[in-house]
């Protein structure tokens, strides 16, 4: 069997013979393909020579397919369909976001941001199919690094040359006290006011724990720390009078039934920057950047859209610069 190298077979030549088959006329086929009739005829002959098969019976009045031509051109149509599908698949990866998108959100953000996020995405990105998960930051970033996630919503900064980060919005913290706590009577607070043994924290692994410690500016011995396993448990401990803590703004929604038990007080300069993180090598980077712009323009109520990240602002400290493996 004679070996025919694939380098001699071009998609353009297949397009030519498919056009001739469709129109049964070399002149009209050449016009559709944007070439001269002589050029198209020559390429069809070269293809026939390469394949060792006559594809068309030619006469002055008509062009008809040979039996071998019918079989091979049907296969050629399949080749063109596969090539167009390949181009479309590449367009989806580098153009507008479509198809499956695997998103991770840190546990102190996901349950409170997703109810607002999903309606926005349904309207603006109807072709997206979302796979959402929430967990600790280090787990989310590890999954992102191993191509088990496409995007992660995390607190910035996130360290690592293999990640690209786009800031989205600043989320304020409020101090949450038991209603009868002495500090609950103050209209506003500074972070130094929260330095005390009643400060409640989340367990190790939660970025909110590290943020609270850094913002309060006080070391707390591990044996003195009073910990909660989740933000919801932290809220219940505050309501039961166990102490006070910092609560992100988005986590305060739909908690009106707690008004008699918990008092909320603004804190000057206490906030965290939420950003979108993806692998720096992902070819969808430009599409992800546009996605970040959309999210920034639709920042949640009570949060301020940002386009750059800084660890220190004039109005006070923000998110601490902690390693990504510890958040």
N, C-alpha and C positions, 0 to 999 in steps of 0.2 A: 504494500500500500504506500503510495507516494505521500511523503510528508509535506504539508502545506503550512508555512509559517503564518501565524495570526497577524504578523506585521503587514502582510499583503492584503488583509481584509479590512476595509474601513467602513465605519458607520455611514459615511457620506455616500459611498457606493451602494449600500443597502437602501438608503433613502431614495436613490435614483431609480433602482429597479422596482421599488414599491410604488413610486410615483407613476412609472410606466404602466405597471399592472393596474393601478387605480384608473388611469385616464386612457389607457390603450392607444396612446399617441405620444411619440417621442417629442414632438414640438411643444405640446401643452405641458408635458412632464418637465421639460427643460425650463419653461416659463415659470412653473410652480417652484422649481428648485433654485431659480435665479441664476442659471448658467445658460450657455449657448447650446443649441441643439447638437452641434458637432461635438462639443465637449462632453455632453451627457452620453451621447452614443458611443464615444470612444471609451468612457469609463465603464459602460455596461459591457462592451466587448472585452475589456481587460478583466472584468469580474468573471465573465463566462470562461475566459481562458484560464484564470486562476482556479476556478472550480472544476474545469473540465466538462462543463455542461452548457448546452444551449438553453437559455431561459425563455427566449421569445422566438416565435415564427414571425418573420417580417415579410410584408408584401407592400405594394404601393397603396393598397386600399385599407389594410388593417394590420393590427398587431395582436397576436394571440399567444397565450401561454403554452409552453410544452408541458407534458405531465411532470417532468423533473423540475421545470420552472415553477409550477404550482406548488410542489412540495417544498422546495427550497425557499421560495419567497414567503410562504406562510411561516417558516422558521425565522426568516429575516424580520418579519413583523414582530415576532416575539422578542427578538434581539433589540429592536428599537424601543419596544415597550419597556424592557428591562433597563435600557440606558436612560430613558426618560424618568423612570422610577428612581434610579440612582441619583440623577440630578435633583429631583424633587426632595429626596431624603437629605441630600446635602444642603439644600435651601432651607429646610426645616431646622437643621442644626445651626445654621449661621444667620438665618433671617429671623422673622417674627417667631415668638415662642409658640410652639404647637406640640401636641402629643403629650407623652408622660413627662412630668416634672416632679422629681423627688426632693421634697423640702423638709429640712429639719429646723425646729425652733427650740430654743432653750426653755426649760420647764417653767421658769418664772415669767415667760412671755406668752408662750403658745396658747394656753387655754383662754387668755384674756384678749389676745390680738386676733386670733383666727376668726371669731364671730364677725369682726369688722372686715377682715381681709377677704373672706370668701365671696361675699356679694360683689365686691369690687372686681375680683378676678373673673367672676362669671360674666360680668358685663363687658369688661375690656379685653379679656382673653378667652373667648368662647371655645377655642379649639384646644385649650389646655386640659389635660387630665392630671389631677393632683394626687400625689401620695404624700401625706403629711405624718410627721412623727415628732414627738417632743421628748427631750431627755436632758442630761447634763451636757454642758458645753464641750468638755473633753471627748465625750462619746460622740457627739454630733460632728466635731471636727475630724475625729479619727475616721468616721464613716465617709465624710467628704473626701478626705485624703485617699481613701481606698476605693473611690468611685462607687460607693454605695448610696451616696446622696449627690444631688446636683447643686443645691444651694442650702445655706444655713443662715438663719437669723440669729445673731449673737450680739453680745455687748462688746463694743470696741474699746481698746485695741485688741486685735488678734494678731499674734506674732507668727512669723513664718514666711519665708520667701516664696513658698509654693502656694500662697493664698493671695487673692485679690479682694480687697474690702471696699465697700461703698457705703458711707454713712447715710442713714435715712432720717432719723429724728431723735431728738432728745426727749427722754421720758423723765419727768420730775419724780422725786421721792417725797412722800409725806410721812410725818411721824404719827404713828398710831398708838394711842394710850388708852388704858382703861378709863372710863368716863370719870372716875373719882380720883385719878392720879393728879398730883399737884401741878405738873407741867401741862396738863390738859387745859388749864385756864388761860394760858398765854396765847395771844393772837398769832404770834410768829416766834420762830426759834432759830438759833444758830446751831451748827453741828456740835459745838462744844457743850451745849446744854444736855446732850444725850450721853455724856460720859458718866456711866454709873453701872452698878451691878444688876440693874433691872433690864438691861438691854438683852433682848432675845435675838438669836441668830439661827440661820438654817445650818444644817449639817455640812460637813466637808464635802466638796465637790460642786456646791452651788455657787455660782459667781456672785449671787446676791449677798452671800455671807462675807466674801472678801470685800465687796463694795462697802458694806455696812461698817466693817472694821476700819477700812481705809478712810472713809468719810468721817467717822467719829474720831479718828486720829489717836486711838488708844489701844495698846496691847492688852489682851485679856488672856490670862492663863487658861489653858485647856480645861483644867479641873474646875474653873470658875464659870465656864461658858454654859449658857442655858440654851439648848438646841431644840429645833423642830425639824421633822423630816421633810416637810413641804411647806409651801407658802400658805396653803389652806389650813394646815395644822398651826402654823404661826399665828394666823388670824384668830383661830379659836382660842389659843393660849392667851392672846391679848384680851379677848372678850371675857375670858374667865378671870382676869385680874392678875395673870402671872407675870406681867412685865410689859415693856413697850418695844417697838422696833420700827424700822423703815419699810414702807410698803410702796411699790411702784404704782404710778398713777393709774395705769390701765387695769390693775388688779382690784381697783376700788369700785368698779361698776357693779350695779345690781346688789349692793350691800346695804340698802336703806333700812332693812330690818334690824341692823346692828347699831343704829343711830343712838340708842339709849345706853349701849354698852361700851362703845368705842368712840373716842374723840380723835379727829384728824387735824393736824396742824401743819401749815407750810413750813419748809426749811429753806432758808436762803442758800442758793448755790448748790443744792443737792439734786443731782440728776445723773442719768446714765445715757450713753449714746448707743442706740440700736443700729446695727448695720447689716448689710447683706454680704455674705462671704461665698466665694467660689474658687475653684482651682485656677491658678494663673495660666495653666496650660489648656484650659477648656476652650475649644474654638467658638463656643457660644458666648464668649466674653462680651462682645458688642451688644448682643441681644440682652444679656444680663444687665449691662450698664443701662440700657433703655428701660428695662424692667425696674431697676433701682430708681430711675428718674420718675417713673410713674408712681411708685410707692412713696417717694419723697413728696410729690405733689398732692398725695392723698394721705398725709400724715394723720394719725388718729387724733381725735378731739382731746385737747389738753396737752398735746405734745407739739414740739416745735421742729419743723423740718430743718435739716442741716445738710450741707454738701461737703463739709470738711470736718475732720476730727482733730481735736486738741485735748491734751491731758490736763491743761490748766486754762481757765478763762478768768476774765476780770471779775466776774461775779462769784468766783469761788471754785472749789474743786469739783471735778466730775468723776467719771469712771476711773478707778485705779488702773495703772499699767501692770497687769498681772499676766503671767505666762498663759498661753492658750491651753496648756495641758492641765492647768489647775483650776480653770473656771468651771 
